[in-house]
Amino acid sequence: MGTALDSHHSSYREQDRRWCCLRGSDLLTHHEVGLPIAQGLLALWSGKSTPTTRAFTRHHGSSADSAPPSGRHGQLFRSVTAAEAIERHRRNLAEWFIRLPREERQFGPTFALDTAHVDPVIRESTADELLRPPAEPALQHQLPQPGLPPLALSQLFDPDACGRRVQTVVLYGTVGTGKSTLVRKMVLDWCHGQLPAFELIIPFSCEDLSSLGPAPASLCQLVAQRNMPLKEVLPLMAAAGPRLLFVLNGLEHLNLDFRLAGTGLCSDPEEPKAPATIIVNLLRKYMLPEASILVTTRPSAISRIPSKYVGRYGEICGFSDTNLQKLYFQLRFNQPDCGVSAGGTGVLATPAQRDNLVQMLSRNLEGHHQIAAACFLPSYCWLVCATLHFLHTPTPAGQTLTSIYTSFLRLNFSGEMLDSTDSSKVSLMAYAARTLGKLAHKGVTSRKTYFSEEDVSGCLEAGIKTEEEFQLLHVFRRDALRFFLAPCVEPGHPGTFVFTVPAMQEYLAALYIVLGLHKTTLQRVGKDVAELVGRVGEDVSLVLGILAKLLPLRVLPVLFNLLKVVPRMFGSVVGKSQEAVAQAMVLEMFREEDYYNDDVLDQMGASILGVEGPRRHPDEPPEDEVFELFPMFVGGLLSAHNRAVLAQLGCPIKNLDVLENARAIKKKLGTRGRQVLPPSELLDYLFFHYEFQNQRFSAEVLSSLRQLNLAGVRMTPLKCTVVAAVLGSGKHALDEVNLASCQLEAAGLCTLMPVLLRARKLGLQLNSLGPEACRNLRDLLLHDQCQITTLRLSNNPLTVAGAALLMEGLAGNTSLTHLSLLHTNLGDEGLELLASQLDRNQQLQELNVAYNGAGDTAALALAKAAREHPSLELLHLYFNELSSEGRQVLRDLRGTAEGGARVVASLTEGTAVSEYWSVILSEVQRNLNSWDRARVRRHLELLLRDLEDSRGATLNPWRKAQMLRVEGEVKALLEQLGASGS
């Protein structure tokens, strides 16, 4: 068999060589004419006729309806051995291509590309159009032209407008349009039997081929090395015809030369040649002329293939239709196991919550055109999904917002060179950081997000002097500028550009200064000056050394040494940029005009999902731009994980620079971090430490934090994770932790447990905590490290079941002294339960069960138990459903025994004002907007009646004056209730 094949190919090479000798001049001058003749001779020699055009048929997510072509090519791989080899090849390819990056696995343990893929829009273009590129490539979206309808994937290999067969298709698109994802999905479709138009698909990564250099290898060797099962069917490749498809992904990685003087002809798949030579001859249709070829590339590399070798061009335009964007989000968020985190640690979101996210996002896509412009690129649709996933689900350990953006850039650039033909080998990401990072940083420092064409050109063209630098800029404009910048579509800013998503501006600005690319005027000239001073100093030192030997002047050695030291000192002073990094970060973090904004995580969520309610009128003055993510990204980029990924992108950050930056930041935070911050700003400060991912650094900087006041901050699972990760490992106690009105849930309490164990006073009011949360609170109280002395649980629907769990915790707790259960829906049953089990705790000093709807019997039972308690000093029972007789019994109970707890049930004590009247009215004032107004009015009227009765029963003018004052406070509250109600 081997001998026959050898003689077969030898005969083929001999005939081909003779033909080349006979028509060598034609080949050199009229290759387009000579090549079909060669193909005809090959067909005659092989005994096969040229097959008709076959269509590559594939629809959105499926190509099952594409019919296999008829003819002898359909029977090439029907032998048992060949079929088994191809089946093994299918399995191997599926195993390789189905492996997703770690960033994709966050969407669910069984997330698969097959079930969440949306084909982008493809616009057919012509060679003439590509040969006339604009002088300055615009940032506008390339939407399908009226005369050229979008090209479906099933039409890629259809005959062209003249009826000619299409064998080579070139798909091109800028960074982020989904070229690689399209290839991955197409190969997986073939592996699953959904591309019957092709019997065999052989994918090549041009980046892989470029790594081989000029080392010779035959096409058969290249295929066999990467696809071992195909070794048995390689001899049949030449006869496979159009049913054999080569996929060349990422052609920009290869430097191809189609000149005959540069790349010779080669038609033998078994002849060793440089990989670039093999690819050139495949594209020339000189090797395997019947095979189909699909090429993907960036726009700057289209011209590397002469147009005469291309049957069809297709531009991948992304998701130009918002319906495609919506479909993408629906498929991503509605995965079967999207409700379970990747680690299986918790519920991600219920189906209703996921549907709500999709609906809010869809409304924002329809009404807010800028995010729709960003989601034109499928890559940014991925970023939106990843960000929402981060904001609304349990966060995997170590995942940060900075790591999402860094991984996003790695997925799109993966260390690619800007231009593989350029000798500088600058990475695409490093070029973007140097140019667009400068633009982003200027925007942050000048508080602007809209940039003119002059602004963009000024940053891109700064410092360009050579032809090579202009060529790099041209490549960057064509391939990647649209990835970072988009035309502004908001009213009032015509002709301006914005960063594709607002956070990308802050990320690039942070990267710009962390990489040390931002230089002050002194730093820019400092290096040259230091070198100049050093050179002059060497000459002067030489002269002084000679004079010192000839003249007995003692000052000369001093001057000699000083000249040596000055250049080093000057260079070190002007060369350090760490102080500038710390100063820029701290200045933005503690900007007082941003103190009462939402926290950065809520801001990011609102920018994606939109803000419910009326929008700002275009004529209204614009709000100041906020860049509170900038310091977060500065800290995040200094973390070890992000530095490792940035090094892969060609943006390395040295460990010594990180250490010096950390020291400078710690010094700045040491002076500014001790100030009392509003709750939202305090969370931002903690989020910075979370992004930094350095527990030792955070523990030292936050050692002075004694009060954690996050009242009013919506504590999502992510925010609970942030607070627990940053403060959970600390050792010092927290005097107070205030989590009132935080929409906290039971799962959040569990996450925050390490922080709550350090609290002395814990405020959990107004959080809708139910019995399930009381289970966590019971475990907290029973923990041997618990040091809580005051626990405020007012305005939570704890109910009797929750109270029972709390009493279990109180029974084994030795630290709690003050407990507030005001307005917790206890009722008579709850107060009776407390009365029966109150003696199980011997340290409690104050108990507040006001406004719980309890009647006389239950209140009196608890009051008696309180009087007998060894440590209880104060019991609050006001605003319960007490009758006049019940209140009188409670007053009498206070006077019948010495010692015991004082019972506060009214604003009066006999004919005097209760010393706790201000406490009662302040509770009413605080909760006026959350309590039942009719019920509060009724209780206030009863208290007012008590005050009037007590004032009438006393003759003491001082007491009467006090009564009148308190009556005025009560009437003012009643007026507030009336005004609010109206």
Buried (B, 14 or more C-beta within 10 A) or exposed (E): EEEEEEEEBEEBBEBBEEBBEEBEEBBEEEBEEBBEEBBEBBBEEEEBEBBEBBBBBBBEBBBEEBEBBEBEBBEBBEEEEBEBBBEBBBEBBBEBBBEEEEBBBBBBBEBBBEEBBBBBBBBBBEBEEBEEBEEEBEBEBBEBEEEEEBBBBBBBBBBEEEEEBBBBBBBBBBBBBBBBBBBBBBBBBBBBEBBBBBBBBBBBBBBBBBEBEEEEBBBBBBBBEBBEBBBBBBBBBBBBBBBBBBBBBBBBBBEBEBEEEEBEBBBBBBBBBBBBBBBBBBBBBBBBBBBBBBBBBBBBBBEBBBBEBBBBBBBBBBBBBBEBBBBBBBBBBBBEBBBBBBEEEBEBBEEEBBBBBBEBBBEBBEEBBBBBBBBBBBBBBBBBBBBBBBBBBBBBEEBBBBBBBBBBBBBBBBBBBBBBBBEEEBBBBBBBBBBBBBBBBBBBBEEBBBBEEEBBBBBBEEEEEEEEBEBBBBBBBBBBBBBBBBBBEBEEBEEBBBBBBBBBBBBBBBBBBBBBBBBEEEBEEBBEBBEEBBEEBEEEBEEBEEEBEEEEEEEBEEBBEEBEEBBEEBBEEBBBBBBBBBEBBBBBBBBEEBEEBBBBBBBBBEBBBBEEEEEEEEEEEEEEBBBBBBBBBBBBBBBEBBBEBBEBBBBBBEEEBBEBBBBBBBEBBEEEBEEEBBBBBBBBBBBBBBBBBBBEBBBEBBEEBEEBBBBBBBBBBBBBBBBBBBBBEBEEEBEBBBBBBBBBBBBBBBBBBBBBBBBBBBBBBBBEBBBBBBBBBBBBBBBEEBBBBBBBBBBBBBBBBBBBBBBBBBBBBEBBBBBBBBBBBBBBBBBBBBBEBBEEBEBBBBBBBBBBBBBBEBBBBBBBBBBEBEEBBBBBBBBBBBEEEBBEBBBEBBEEEEEBBBBBBBBBBEBBBBEBBBBBBEBBBBBBEEBEEEEBBEBBEBBBEBBBEBBEEBEEEEBBEBBEEBBEBBEEBBEBBEEEEE
